[in-house]
Amino acid sequence: MTGGRLRFLAWLVALAGFLAACTPTAGLPEAVTAPASPAASSGTSSPGTVPTAEGTLAPPSGPTPIPAPGSPPATAPAPIPSQAPAPAPVPQPFAVNLYREGDFVPQYTFDWCVAASIQMAHNLLDDTGGGTWADRAQQGELWEMARARSSDSFNGANPFGWAQVLTESGMGPYQVVSVPEYGEALRAASRAITETGRPVGLVMWSGRHAWVMSGFESLGDPRQFADFTVTGIRVLDPLYPYGSGQWGPSPAPNSLISPEQLATQFVVREPRRWSSGLPAGYLLVLPVAA
């Protein structure tokens, strides 16, 4: 074979190889276009991919949401709202009255107000109805007892003798207190009645007379409200029905009088009038816990 023919054949072979490399792959099965991934063959998905309808893997359609800094997880339960505090209690009308018909005793002389007040205190506490103290002779004896336990320049029965006889007679203990402020004196007396169930002695007319406080009305229970307001006072004046030309009339037994009415006769007792050792104030013969 001549050299020119050999060169021609070599050119044809080269041309055929070039055309074969340029032939498209259309018509070939899809299964051979790409090898199966290891994840697909094992039935699991790699991160960031989801199964398609044909069983192959494809990336998710959108980005995965990321919570904003400080926000709770999407699956966290909603926080429970804090419970509102209970409203503060509102003071309601409150009343105590120890008086029963027959408890009042008049003083049989103008000096025996303390003794008559001791008799009335006993009657207020005696719930049998058969032990009323009202005898004139007994009243005189009680006055002598109170006077013997008192010491002042007037040679009479003072609040200390009053308190001591109440205690010795089984109604105590009682003590004498001086309260500098009027409203607080009323609260102290009302609180003592509520807590002990016993009456209070009021030192009237700047120390010249004795009344018994047998009850009260208020806005608020003294056991619940420290700053309750006393609106009415139940009183027994042993001088009834005579009263005083200087200080005013005697209220009827078991009268409910206002704080303003009581203040016209219940006034500050000056300590210079008797050697009490107590500061100036409103004097109470006060029941205390045993």
Protein Blocks (a to p, Z undefined) as FASTA:
>chain_A
ZZklmmmmmmmmmmmmmmmmmpcfehiafklmpccdfklmnopacehiacdfkopacddf
bdcddddehiacfklccdddddddddddddddddddfbdehkaccdfbfklmmmmmmmmm
mmmmmmnopaccfbfklmmmmmmmmmmmgccfkopacfklmmmmmmmnopaccdddddfb
fklmmmmmmmmmmmnopacdddehhhpaccddfbdcdedjfklmmkbccfbdcdddfkbc
nbpfklopcddehiacdfklmmmmmccddfklpcnhpacdddddddddZZ
